[in-house]
Amino acid sequence: MATTSIVIAAILILLAFFVKGNPDLIIKSGMSREEKEKADLQGLGKLWFRGLISLGIILCAASLALSFLNLQTLSAILLIFGLLLGLLVLTIMSGKHMPSSMQRKLHWSTGILAASIAGIAAFMAVSSGEPKVEFGEETITFTGLYGQQIRYDDISDLMIMDTLPAISLRTNGFALGNILKGHFRTNNSETCILLVNTDHSPYLFIGLNDGKKIYFNSKDPELPGTIIRKINERSSRPE
């Protein structure tokens, strides 16, 4: 996360210098020649130059501080929403440097950006939630994003682990700070499905007859053991 923070800050600062020298690019596509002549391009360039540099420095410093405190998930959320909110504020403040005929277009841009922020917030709220565990007569189900439904008789191995294997790559999944869901690859080139928050331990390992490997954990450290007992009660798999 620290590397991501620094990269984002560097991109914003480089973009700031580019915009300072080319302020007309901010509004070029949506403005007529007459409107351009009325626009305060110099003021617009200064606004975005200062805003992007400030945004980059603030986001980087705050994200690094949270990472240092081992608040990886909060650091990731700050980067995403801080960046979007910062751009939203700059878009709104740009209005005073534009002619009145551009205000309606600016309102549309602001509305689209605000709707995007709300949509991302809703997706992240749903995606980052802890999966619920449901026990059926023949299956156990982990609900939510990348949820799994597993037949008891398909389970070949159950184990409680203190740590995860080292993860090298996300192949098809969701990662937000310490929250990992979906398909990942380990340093040993093995594929696995993660439904975990690495802030918590232990982890429940479920091995299936077809070779699939699933890791799950919960804020409740007793839940992995409870799941094993209930699976053993319902399945024909020897304990």
C-alpha positions as CSV (number, residue, x, y, z in Angstrom):
1,M,0.0,0.0,0.0
2,A,2.9,2.3,0.7
3,T,4.2,1.9,-2.9
4,T,0.7,2.6,-4.3
5,S,0.4,5.8,-2.2
6,I,3.7,7.1,-3.5
7,V,2.9,6.2,-7.1
8,I,-0.5,8.0,-6.9
9,A,1.1,11.0,-5.4
10,A,3.8,11.1,-8.1
11,I,1.2,10.9,-10.8
12,L,-0.9,13.7,-9.4
13,I,2.1,16.0,-9.0
14,L,3.3,15.3,-12.6
15,L,-0.3,15.9,-13.8
16,A,-0.3,19.2,-11.9
17,F,2.7,20.5,-13.8
18,F,1.2,19.3,-17.1
19,V,-2.1,21.0,-16.4
20,K,-0.3,24.2,-15.3
21,G,1.3,24.5,-18.7
22,N,-1.9,23.4,-20.6
23,P,-4.9,24.6,-18.6
24,D,-7.1,24.7,-21.7
25,L,-7.0,20.8,-21.9
26,I,-9.2,20.7,-18.8
27,I,-12.2,22.2,-20.7
28,K,-11.1,21.9,-24.3
29,S,-13.5,19.3,-25.4
30,G,-16.6,20.9,-24.1
31,M,-16.1,24.6,-24.8
32,S,-16.6,26.7,-27.9
33,R,-14.0,29.2,-29.1
34,E,-16.0,32.1,-27.8
35,E,-16.4,30.4,-24.4
36,K,-12.6,29.8,-24.2
37,E,-12.0,33.5,-24.7
38,K,-14.2,34.3,-21.7
39,A,-12.8,31.6,-19.5
40,D,-10.1,32.4,-16.9
41,L,-7.6,29.8,-18.1
42,Q,-4.8,31.1,-16.0
43,G,-6.8,31.0,-12.9
44,L,-8.1,27.5,-13.8
45,G,-4.5,26.3,-14.3
46,K,-3.4,27.6,-11.0
47,L,-6.4,26.0,-9.2
48,W,-5.7,22.6,-10.6
49,F,-1.9,22.9,-10.2
50,R,-2.2,23.7,-6.5
51,G,-5.1,21.3,-6.0
52,L,-3.4,18.3,-7.5
53,I,-0.2,18.9,-5.7
54,S,-2.0,19.3,-2.4
55,L,-4.1,16.3,-3.0
56,G,-1.1,14.1,-3.9
57,I,0.9,15.2,-0.8
58,I,-2.1,14.9,1.6
59,L,-3.2,11.5,0.3
60,C,0.3,10.1,0.4
61,A,1.1,11.3,3.9
62,A,-2.2,10.1,5.4
63,S,-2.1,6.7,3.6
64,L,1.5,6.1,4.7
65,A,0.6,7.0,8.3
66,L,-2.3,4.5,8.3
67,S,-0.2,1.8,6.7
68,F,2.5,2.4,9.5
69,L,-0.3,1.9,12.0
70,N,-1.2,-1.4,10.2
71,L,-4.5,0.0,9.1
72,Q,-4.2,-1.3,5.5
73,T,-7.9,-1.4,4.7
74,L,-8.5,2.1,5.9
75,S,-5.5,3.3,4.0
76,A,-6.9,1.8,0.8
77,I,-10.3,3.4,1.4
78,L,-8.7,6.7,2.0
79,L,-6.7,6.6,-1.3
80,I,-9.8,5.7,-3.3
81,F,-12.3,8.1,-1.8
82,G,-9.8,10.9,-1.0
83,L,-8.8,10.9,-4.7
84,L,-12.4,11.0,-6.0
85,L,-13.6,13.6,-3.5
86,G,-10.5,15.8,-4.2
87,L,-11.3,15.7,-7.9
88,L,-15.0,16.5,-7.2
89,V,-14.0,19.5,-5.1
90,L,-11.7,20.8,-7.8
91,T,-14.4,20.3,-10.5
92,I,-16.9,22.3,-8.4
93,M,-14.3,25.1,-7.7
94,S,-13.5,25.3,-11.4
95,G,-16.9,26.9,-12.0
96,K,-15.8,30.4,-10.9
97,H,-13.2,30.4,-13.7
98,M,-15.7,29.4,-16.5
99,P,-18.3,31.5,-18.4
100,S,-21.9,31.1,-17.2
101,S,-22.7,29.2,-20.4
102,M,-20.5,26.4,-19.1
103,Q,-22.2,26.0,-15.7
104,R,-24.8,23.5,-16.9
105,K,-22.1,21.2,-18.4
106,L,-20.1,21.6,-15.2
107,H,-23.1,20.5,-13.1
108,W,-23.5,17.4,-15.3
109,S,-19.8,16.6,-14.7
110,T,-20.2,17.1,-11.0
111,G,-23.3,14.9,-10.8
112,I,-21.6,12.1,-12.8
113,L,-18.5,12.2,-10.5
114,A,-20.7,12.3,-7.4
115,A,-22.8,9.3,-8.6
116,S,-19.6,7.4,-9.4
117,I,-18.3,8.0,-5.8
118,A,-21.7,6.8,-4.4
119,G,-21.6,3.7,-6.7
120,I,-18.1,2.8,-5.7
121,A,-18.9,3.3,-2.0
122,A,-21.9,1.0,-2.3
123,F,-19.8,-1.7,-4.1
124,M,-17.0,-1.5,-1.6
125,A,-19.4,-1.7,1.4
126,V,-21.0,-4.9,0.0
127,S,-17.7,-6.4,-1.2
128,S,-15.8,-5.8,2.0
129,G,-18.4,-7.4,4.3
130,E,-17.6,-10.6,6.1
131,P,-19.1,-13.7,4.4
132,K,-22.0,-15.3,6.3
133,V,-21.8,-19.1,6.8
134,E,-25.0,-21.1,6.1
135,F,-25.3,-24.8,6.9
136,G,-27.7,-26.9,4.7
137,E,-28.5,-30.6,4.8
138,E,-25.9,-31.4,2.1
139,T,-23.9,-28.2,1.7
140,I,-22.1,-25.4,3.5
141,T,-22.4,-21.9,1.8
142,F,-20.2,-18.9,2.2
143,T,-22.3,-15.9,1.0
144,G,-21.2,-12.6,-0.5
145,L,-18.7,-11.7,-3.2
146,Y,-17.0,-14.8,-4.6
147,G,-19.1,-16.9,-2.3
148,Q,-18.9,-20.6,-2.4
149,Q,-21.4,-23.5,-2.0
150,I,-19.6,-26.7,-1.0
151,R,-21.0,-30.2,-0.7
152,Y,-19.9,-31.8,2.6
153,D,-19.0,-35.0,0.7
154,D,-16.7,-33.1,-1.6
155,I,-14.5,-32.0,1.3
156,S,-11.3,-34.0,1.6
157,D,-9.4,-31.9,4.2
158,L,-10.2,-29.5,7.0
159,M,-7.6,-27.6,9.0
160,I,-7.1,-24.6,11.2
161,M,-4.1,-22.5,10.3
162,D,-2.4,-19.6,12.1
163,T,-1.2,-18.0,8.8
164,L,-2.0,-17.9,5.1
165,P,0.4,-19.2,2.5
166,A,2.4,-16.3,0.9
167,I,0.2,-14.8,-1.8
168,S,2.0,-13.6,-5.0
169,L,-0.8,-12.7,-7.4
170,R,-4.5,-11.9,-7.6
171,T,-5.8,-13.7,-10.7
172,N,-9.6,-12.9,-10.4
173,G,-10.6,-11.3,-7.1
174,F,-11.2,-8.3,-4.9
175,A,-8.4,-6.8,-2.7
176,L,-8.9,-3.8,-0.5
177,G,-6.2,-3.5,2.1
178,N,-6.3,-6.5,4.3
179,I,-9.6,-7.8,2.7
180,L,-8.9,-10.5,0.1
181,K,-11.7,-12.3,-1.8
182,G,-11.6,-14.4,-4.9
183,H,-9.0,-16.3,-6.8
184,F,-5.3,-15.9,-5.9
185,R,-2.0,-17.6,-6.6
186,T,0.6,-18.4,-3.9
187,N,4.4,-18.1,-4.2
188,N,4.4,-21.9,-4.9
189,S,2.2,-21.3,-8.0
190,E,-0.8,-22.9,-6.3
191,T,-4.2,-21.4,-6.9
192,C,-6.6,-20.9,-4.1
193,I,-9.8,-19.1,-3.1
194,L,-9.6,-16.5,-0.3
195,L,-12.4,-15.2,1.8
196,V,-10.3,-13.5,4.4
197,N,-9.4,-10.4,6.3
198,T,-5.7,-10.7,7.2
199,D,-6.3,-8.5,10.3
200,H,-7.8,-11.6,11.9
201,S,-6.7,-15.2,12.6
202,P,-6.9,-18.1,12.6
203,Y,-7.8,-19.3,9.1
204,L,-10.0,-22.3,8.1
205,F,-8.5,-24.3,5.3
206,I,-10.9,-26.4,3.2
207,G,-9.5,-28.8,0.7
208,L,-11.8,-30.4,-1.9
209,N,-11.6,-33.7,-3.8
210,D,-11.1,-31.8,-7.1
211,G,-8.0,-30.1,-5.7
212,K,-9.7,-26.7,-5.0
213,K,-8.3,-24.9,-1.9
214,I,-10.3,-22.4,0.1
215,Y,-9.3,-20.2,3.0
216,F,-11.8,-18.5,5.3
217,N,-11.6,-16.5,8.5
218,S,-13.7,-14.4,10.7
219,K,-13.6,-11.7,13.4
220,D,-14.8,-14.5,15.6
221,P,-11.7,-16.6,16.3
222,E,-13.9,-19.5,17.4
223,L,-15.9,-19.7,14.1
224,P,-13.4,-21.8,12.1
225,G,-13.5,-24.5,14.8
226,T,-17.3,-24.4,15.0
227,I,-17.4,-24.8,11.2
228,I,-15.2,-27.9,11.3
229,R,-17.4,-29.5,14.0
230,K,-20.6,-28.9,12.1
231,I,-19.2,-30.1,8.8
232,N,-18.0,-33.3,10.5
233,E,-21.4,-33.8,12.1
234,R,-23.1,-33.5,8.7
235,S,-20.7,-35.3,6.4
236,S,-19.5,-38.8,5.8
237,R,-15.9,-37.6,5.7
238,P,-13.8,-39.3,8.5
239,E,-12.7,-36.8,11.2
